[in-house]
Amino acid sequence: MDVPAKEFIFGSIFLLANRLQALGDSVLEEITLKQWFLLVMIHNMDQEQPSATEIAEFIGSTRQNVRKMLDALAARGYVTLTPSRQDRRSLCVGLTEQTRRFFAESDARGDAFLAELFSGVDDRLLQSTRQTFELLFTNMERMTQEYGKNGSHL
């Protein structure tokens, strides 16, 4: 069966996400791939101690999902959760020394993992894929604003 390209890519994004998560979870010993990604995204934010809500907005997830992962990471010593001075209902998230050590110790393994994952994919294909993903993100942002404003659905 020959699947049209857009439909193939759309479905493949979900399949890749699931398979990548399973593979990453088997490689990482202490945390899940999603937890690792959350730590990386927090590290890449411009803020020293962002709130759970700010993190959720930054990664495009719900506050509830982020909070659940943060609670698990806090229990394992990867993040600190402290009430905000401005709003006691809000939690400020900080990365711990344990997280910094984890990043330093797993950096080489991560590079090797990416090298193996992208083995055989040349720079031209990588750049084309990157451009496609950037366009998809732009389109999704526009769609989110459009559908969010008037409450319409596809």
RAURZI-V263896 format. One record per residue. N is the residue number from 1. RES is the residue in three letters. SS is DSSP state (A for helix, B for strand, O for the rest). OMEGA is omega in radians with two decimals (999 if undefined). BURIAL is b if it has 24 or more other C-alpha atoms within 12 Angstrom, else e. Layout:
{{N/RES/SS/OMEGA/BURIAL} {N/RES/SS/OMEGA/BURIAL}}
//
This chain:
{{1/MET/O/-3.13/e} {2/ASP/O/-3.11/e} {3/VAL/O/3.08/e} {4/PRO/O/-3.00/e} {5/ALA/A/-3.11/e} {6/LYS/A/3.14/e} {7/GLU/A/3.11/e} {8/PHE/A/-3.13/e} {9/ILE/A/-3.14/e} {10/PHE/A/3.12/e} {11/GLY/A/-3.13/e} {12/SER/A/3.10/e} {13/ILE/A/3.12/e} {14/PHE/A/3.13/e} {15/LEU/A/3.11/e} {16/LEU/A/3.14/e} {17/ALA/A/-3.14/e} {18/ASN/A/-3.11/e} {19/ARG/A/3.11/e} {20/LEU/A/3.11/e} {21/GLN/A/3.13/e} {22/ALA/A/3.12/e} {23/LEU/A/3.14/e} {24/GLY/A/3.11/b} {25/ASP/A/3.13/e} {26/SER/A/-3.14/e} {27/VAL/A/3.14/e} {28/LEU/O/-3.07/b} {29/GLU/O/-2.97/e} {30/GLU/O/-3.07/e} {31/ILE/O/3.11/b} {32/THR/O/3.10/e} {33/LEU/A/3.12/b} {34/LYS/A/3.09/b} {35/GLN/A/3.10/b} {36/TRP/A/-3.14/b} {37/PHE/A/3.10/b} {38/LEU/A/3.11/b} {39/LEU/A/3.12/b} {40/VAL/A/-3.13/e} {41/MET/A/3.08/b} {42/ILE/A/3.12/b} {43/HIS/A/-3.09/b} {44/ASN/A/3.10/e} {45/MET/O/-3.12/e} {46/ASP/O/-3.06/e} {47/GLN/O/3.12/e} {48/GLU/O/3.12/e} {49/GLN/O/-3.13/b} {50/PRO/O/3.07/b} {51/SER/B/3.10/b} {52/ALA/A/3.12/b} {53/THR/A/3.12/b} {54/GLU/A/3.10/b} {55/ILE/A/3.14/b} {56/ALA/A/3.11/b} {57/GLU/A/-3.11/e} {58/PHE/A/-3.09/e} {59/ILE/A/3.11/e} {60/GLY/O/-3.14/e} {61/SER/O/3.08/e} {62/THR/O/3.11/e} {63/ARG/A/-3.12/e} {64/GLN/A/3.12/e} {65/ASN/A/3.13/e} {66/VAL/A/-3.12/b} {67/ARG/A/3.12/b} {68/LYS/A/3.11/e} {69/MET/A/3.13/b} {70/LEU/A/3.11/b} {71/ASP/A/3.12/e} {72/ALA/A/3.13/b} {73/LEU/A/3.10/b} {74/ALA/A/3.13/b} {75/ALA/A/3.13/e} {76/ARG/O/3.05/e} {77/GLY/O/-3.11/e} {78/TYR/O/3.11/b} {79/VAL/B/2.97/b} {80/THR/B/3.11/b} {81/LEU/B/-3.12/b} {82/THR/B/3.11/e} {83/PRO/B/3.11/e} {84/SER/O/3.08/e} {85/ARG/O/-3.12/e} {86/GLN/O/-3.08/e} {87/ASP/O/-3.06/e} {88/ARG/O/3.11/e} {89/ARG/O/-3.09/e} {90/SER/O/3.12/e} {91/LEU/B/3.03/b} {92/CYS/B/-3.07/b} {93/VAL/B/3.09/b} {94/GLY/B/3.06/b} {95/LEU/B/-3.09/b} {96/THR/O/3.06/b} {97/GLU/A/3.09/e} {98/GLN/A/3.10/e} {99/THR/A/3.13/b} {100/ARG/A/3.08/e} {101/ARG/A/3.13/e} {102/PHE/A/3.10/b} {103/PHE/A/-3.10/b} {104/ALA/A/-3.10/e} {105/GLU/A/-3.07/e} {106/SER/A/-3.09/e} {107/ASP/A/-3.12/e} {108/ALA/A/3.10/e} {109/ARG/A/3.11/e} {110/GLY/A/3.09/e} {111/ASP/A/3.13/e} {112/ALA/A/3.11/e} {113/PHE/A/3.13/e} {114/LEU/A/3.12/e} {115/ALA/A/3.14/e} {116/GLU/A/-3.14/e} {117/LEU/A/-3.10/e} {118/PHE/O/3.10/e} {119/SER/O/3.12/e} {120/GLY/O/3.12/e} {121/VAL/O/-3.08/e} {122/ASP/O/-3.08/e} {123/ASP/A/3.14/e} {124/ARG/A/3.11/e} {125/LEU/A/3.11/e} {126/LEU/A/-3.13/e} {127/GLN/A/3.11/e} {128/SER/A/3.11/e} {129/THR/A/3.11/e} {130/ARG/A/3.14/e} {131/GLN/A/3.12/e} {132/THR/A/3.13/e} {133/PHE/A/3.12/e} {134/GLU/A/3.08/e} {135/LEU/A/3.11/e} {136/LEU/A/3.10/e} {137/PHE/A/3.11/e} {138/THR/A/3.13/e} {139/ASN/A/3.14/e} {140/MET/A/3.09/e} {141/GLU/A/3.11/e} {142/ARG/A/-3.14/e} {143/MET/A/3.12/e} {144/THR/A/3.12/e} {145/GLN/A/-3.13/e} {146/GLU/A/-3.07/e} {147/TYR/A/3.11/e} {148/GLY/A/-3.09/e} {149/LYS/A/-3.03/e} {150/ASN/A/3.08/e} {151/GLY/O/-3.12/e} {152/SER/O/3.11/e} {153/HIS/O/3.13/e} {154/LEU/O/999/e}}
//
